[in-house]
Amino acid sequence: MEYISVFDMLKIGVGPSSSHTLGPWLAGERWLKWLEDGAALNKVNEVMVHLYGSLSLTGKGHGTDLAVMLGLTGADPKTVPISNIHAVVDVVNQTHRLTLGGMKDIHFNPSMHIVFHKEFLPFHANGLMFEGILDSGEVKSKTYYSIGGGFVEEVDGTPPVPNLQALKVLPFPAKQGADLLKFCHANNFSISQLVLENELSLRNDVDIDKELHQIWGTMLECVYKGCHTEGSLPGGLHVRRRAAKLHQNLKIDLEYSTSREWVEVIRKTPIKFRQIFQWVSCFALAVNEENASFGRVVTAPTNGSAGVVPAVLLYYLTIENHDADWEHIKKFFLVAGVIGSIFKMGATISATMGGCQAEIGVSSAMAAGALTELMGGTPEQVLMASEIAMEHHLGLTCDSIGGLVQIPCIERNSMGAIKAITAAELALNSDPGEAKVSLDKVVSTMWETAKDMNSKYKETAEGGLAITVGMINC
């Protein structure tokens, strides 16, 4: 990849997993578009969906079967009403009828037409194949790979569809941290300025602000909803939500009616030192409890790690700088996006490929670097903070219990956010020339660690906590 946009790293979607839910959902949409372009959609009589590897092993817990059904209906994860999701799936399960792409009504029995294969396909652990049997008997099939963060790839010899990034020559093509530093020094840029220049070569400033406002609005609503919703999470673990109780214990006495008013109330509320950690944990838990409930979140860089970036940004807005405005939020997202892209291009952001270091570790690095710039850090200190955050997540496994994005995933977002803040403070109080490990070195190390890691610790529910805690019927 020549360049990964901020808007590729920060995508609005539906939980609980970017690789196991959002990716398969988007793959279904892409397959429908391929059928439609080939004038075959209205000729489809039957559909088979084959899930392989990790998508099969933990697909039930991650809602992969639900996601492919929703993708086949043509629903958009960015805009579909969350309240409609289970209703649509329930209708399919009860009637065994599915409206393909919102156009063609077909017989579809999930227990028959979605097949879970334990074997792994060669390219990636998250493989799935859609087969459409036409009225004529001809089969139109395609294989897709959900490679993490909602990214979907095809490996069948078909040239990739040209995208916005591929059609443009970027002013500052940066694939590594060293590239960022080179361009920043040559142009006297901050990292956010450099990233903005690249984004401006792809879209205009109005569209950039519009999309970033949508991302921020989605994050804020997600945190707000998570802080005001009680009860238990879906799935056999019966995990109780904790963000709402934590929020209540923090005792905000002023009135508010919207998420934005709520943030302003927090900013006006005196906060003790111990409460800082409680607020950060509350923000992070809120997002990932919503994610576990099939809520709408922003991948940052994935759904399972979606709570770290908004928690750290809200820490800055509500605790560190009460005068912060939209420009601070914008800079935070620009820096976080480019840090995530460096890990994506140089290693992986998929727990299926790299364990949880590739998700919580990367999200913590993204948040640490972004916070460091807002706190006045130099480009060198931004990269140092990102390196420190990842360095202390190296080797982290993905061993979710029952294949659900709940234990230990939700708490890990809280820990990742706290580590990001600590990493930023360490970098800000260090001489940039003191760094013994560069960001690029830690990216390379993370990838080597990922390749060495036993597959049972990579989102298969076959090792670690998933086994030692015992088999739980989910």
N, C-alpha and C positions, 0 to 999 in steps of 0.2 A: 504494500500500500504506500502510495506517494504521500498522502496526507489524510488524516482522520479529523474531521471537523469536530468542534465542540458539540455540535448538535447530533453527531453520531455517538459521542460518549455519554451525553445526557439526553436520554430518550424517554418520552412519556409512554407508559404502558400499564399493564395490569399484572399484579403479583400472582403467585409468590416467587417465581423464578424467571430471570431473563433468558436463561439458556433452556430451561425445561418447560416454560409456559409461554413467554413472549416470543421466543425464537420459533417454536413450532407453530404458533398462531400466525406469525408473519410468513412462515414458509407456506402455510395453507393459502394465505392471500396471494402469495407469489405464484403458486401453482394454478390458482383460479385465473389469474391474469394471463398466464401462459396458455391455458386452455381457451380463454376468450380470444386471445390474439390469433390462435389457430382455428378459430370458428368451430371449436369442439365442445364448448361448455354446454350448449343446449342439447348436445347429442349424448351426454353422459347418462348412463342408465344405472350404474353402480360404482361405488367408491370403496377402495380398500386403503387403509393406512397402516403402515408397518413401522414400528418403533424399535430401534436397536440400541444396544449398549446401555449407557447410563439413562437414556430416555426410557428404556424398558425397566431397568432395575429400580429406579426411583420415580418413575413417571406417575404412578398413582398418587404418591404423596405430594408431588409437585403440581398436580393437576394438568399433566400433559394431555391426557385424554380429553379433558374439558377444553383445553386450548385449541386442539386440532378441530374439534367440532365447531367452536366459535369461528376459527379461521375459515372453515369450509362454508360457513353461512355468509361470509363476506363482512362480518362485523369488524369495525376498526377499534383496536385496543386503546387508541388515543382518545376516542370520543364516545365509545359505547357506554351507555348508562350502567354503572356498576350494579345497580339493583336489578338489571335485566339479565345479568350473566347466568345466574343459576336457573332463572326461569326458562331461558332459551334451552339450556342443557336438559332441564327436567322434561321439557316438551319432547325433545329428541329421544330421551330415554323411555318415556311413556308411550309415545306414538310410533317410534321407530321410523319417523319421517324427518327429513332434513331438507331445507330449501338451499340448494347449492348456489352460492354466490348471490343469494336473494332472488334468483331467477328460475331455477329448475328444481322442482320437488322430486326427491328420490327416496327410496327405501334405504334406511340406514339404522342398523342395530349395532350400537357401540360394542357390545360383547362379541359380536361376530366380525364387524368391519374394522375394528382397531385391534391389531395383533401385536403382542409384546414378545419380541425376540431377545433372548439373553445375549446372543452373539454380538460382537462389535464389528462395525464396518471399518475398513482400513484407514480412511482419511482422518476421522475424528470419532470420539466416543459418543457424541450425540448425533446419531444418524436417524433419518426418517425418510420413508418413501411413500409417495401418493400414487395410487393406481386408479385410473378412470376407465371403466369398461363401457365403451360406446354402444349405441343401439346396434351397430353393425358387428359387434364382437371385437373390434379393434381395441387394444389397450394403450392408453396414453399415460405413461408413467414418468416420474422424475424423482431423483434422490436429492435431499437437502441435508445440510449439516448446520446445526445450531451451535455456533462456536463461542458463545458467551456474550453477555451484554446486549442481547437482542440482535447480534450480527448473524446473518444467514448466508451460507455459501453453497454453490453447486460445484460438484466435481464430476463432470460427465463429458468434458471436451467442449462444452458450449462456451463461447466467448462471453465474458461478463458483460452485463448491460452497462453501457457508458453512464457514468454518474457525474454530478456537478464538479467534483474535485478533479476527476480525470481529464476534464475538458479545459481546465484552466492552468495557467502557469503561475505558481505562487511566488510572491515576492521574497518570502523567507521560508523555504522548505526545510523544516526542522524535524528530523527523525530521532534525534538523540538530544540529551541534555547539553552536550558539547556544542551542538548546532545552535541551540537557544542562546547560550552564552556568547558565541561568536557574533551572532546577528545583533544581540542586545548591545554589546560593546561597540560594534561598528556603527550603530545608528543611535546610540545613547537612548535606547528604549528600556522600559520595564518589560517584563515577560508578558504582562497583559496587553501592553501596546503592540508588541510584536504579533501576538495571536490575533488581535483585532485587525491588524493590517492584512493578515492572511484571510481572515473571514470576510473582510470587505472585498477581496478579490473573487469571492464566491457568491456574495449576495450584498444587497445594499444595507445601509445602517438602519433604516426603518425596519426592515425584515429581521435584522439581527436583534434589535431591541424587542420587537414583537415576540419572537420565539423565546428569547430569554425571559421575558415577562411571563409567558405561558409556563415555562419550566419552573420559575420561582413560585408562581401562583399554585401550581400543582403540588410542589413540595410543601408550601405553607399550609394548604388545605389538608394535606395528608397528615402533617404533624398535629394540626389543630384537631382533626377528627380523632386521631389516635389518643390525644390527651383528654378527650371527652367521651370516650366509648368504653364501657365496662363489659364484663362477661368473659367467656372462654373462646379460644381460637378453634377453628374447625379442625377436624382430624381426631384420631384416636388418642392423642396424648392428653387432651383436655387441659391444655395450658391456659391458665388465667391471665388475662391482660393485667399489666402492672402500671402502665404509663398513666392511666386515669387516676389511680390511687396516689401515685407519686405526685401527680399534678395537684390533687386535692390537698395533700399534706403540705405543699408549698404555700398554701393559703393566699391566694390572690383575692383581695376583698373588693377591688374596684370592678365596676360593671363593664361588660363588653358584649358585642353581638356578632362580630365578624372576626376572622382570623387575623386581619391586619390590626384591628382595634386591640385584639388580645396581645399582640406583640408589643404594641405601644404601652399597654398596661404593665407588662413584665418589665419594660424599660424604666418605668416610673416606680417600680417596687424595690425597696431596699433589699439587697441580697447579701447574706453572710457568706463567708468563705466556703463553709461546708456545702451550702446550697448551690454553689456553682457546679459542683460535680453532680448534684441531684438534678439540676436543670438540664445539663448536657445529657445525662443518662435518660431523662424523661423525654427529651426531644428525639433521641436515637431510638429508644424503645417504641415510641409512638409510631414512627414510620414503619418499623418492621413488624409491628403487630398488625398494622393496616395491610402491609404486604402479605402477611400470612393469611389474611382474611380475604384475599382476592381483591384488595383495594387498588386504587390508582396511585402509582408511585413514579418516580423518575429514576431510571438506571444511573448509577453513579459509582462505579461503572456498571454495576449489575443490580438486579432487584434484591438479592440476598444481602448486599452491602449498601443498600440505598439510604440507610439512616445516618451514615457517618458525615457526609458532605452537608446536608441541611442542619444537622446538630451543631457542627462546628461553625457554620455561617450564622446560625441563630445565637450561638455563644458570643460571636463578635458583635452582633447587632444589639443584643439585650444586656450584655454584661460588659464588654470591652469598650464599645464606642457607641454611645447613645445618640451621637450626631451623625452616624453613618446614613448614607442615602443610597439611591438607586445605582449611582456610579460605583460605589463600593461593592454592591451585590454583583454587578456586571463584571467587574475585575475579578472577583472571586471565581465566578463560573469560567471565565476565559482561562485563568491559570489552572484551575482544577481540570478543565477539559484537555489542555495540552499535556499535563503530567500524565493523565490517564492514557492519552494516545501514545506516549512514549513507551509505556508498559505494554500496550496493545501491539505496537509494531515490533518491539524488541523481545517480548516474552509472550504472555497470555493474560487475559482477564477472566478465564474460565476455570472454575473450580474443578470441572471434569478433567481438565488438562493439567492444572497446577495445584489443586488443593485450595484451601481457603486463603492462603497467602496471596493468591491471584485475585481474590475478591476483597476481603476486608483489608488485606495488606495494601492493595492498590488504592482503595478508597481512602484509607488513612493517609497515604502518601499524597493523594490529590488534595485532600483537605488541609494537610500540613503546609504544603507549598502555597496554596491559595491564601491561607491565613497569614503566612509569613509576609507575603507582599502587602496585604492590607495593613499589617503592623509596621510597615516601613522597611522591610527587608530588601536587600539587594538581590539581583538575579542569582548570584552565587548562594546567598542564604536561603532563597526559595528552594533551590535544588538540594541544598544541604538538608533542609527540613524534610523534604520528600524522601531523601535517602535514609535519614534517621528513622522515619516512620516505617518504611519498608524493612529496614534492617532488623527491626524488632518484631517482625511478623514472619520472617523467613522460616520455612518448614511447617507452617500452620496447615493442619490437615482439614479436609472436609469430611466429616463423619456424622452427618445429621441423623438424628434418631428417627426411625420410621420413615425415612425418606422425606420428611417434612422440613420446611424451611423455618424451624422454630427453635429446637434445642440442638446445638448451642448457638445457632445463627443469630437470634435476636439479641442476646446479651453481647455477642461479639461486636455488634455495631456500637454499643455503648463503650466497650473497651477500645475499639478502633478510634472513636472520636476523642477520648481522653488522651490516647497516645499521640494523636495528631496535634493536639494543643501543646502537649509536652515537647514534641519534636520541634514545633515552631519556636517555643521559648528557648530551647537549647540552641537552635540555629541563630536566633536573634542575638544571643549572648556569646556567640563564637566569632572568631576571626575567620572569614571565608577561606583564607589560605591555610587554615588548620585542618581542613577536611582530609582524612586519610582514605576515605572511600567515596568515590564519585557516584552520582545517580546512575550513570551508565553502567558502572561496575555492579551495582546492586541489582539493576535490571537483568544483567547477564547472569548473575548469581542466582536470582530467583528462577530464571528459566532452567538453569542447570539443576537446581534443587527439584524443580517440577518434574524434569525428565527422570531423575533418580528415585522419585517418590513411588512407593508401591501403589498400584492401581486401586487397591482396596481403600485407600485413604483419599480417593478423588471422587467424591460424590456418587458412590455406589451403594452406600449403606451396608458395606460388607466388612468394615473395620472400625476400630476406635470405639467411641461412645455408642455408635449404632449397634455394636455387638455386645460390649461389656455391660451395658445397661440392661440388655435382654431384648427379646423379641416382643414388640408391642403391636397389637392389631390396630392398624390405622385404616 
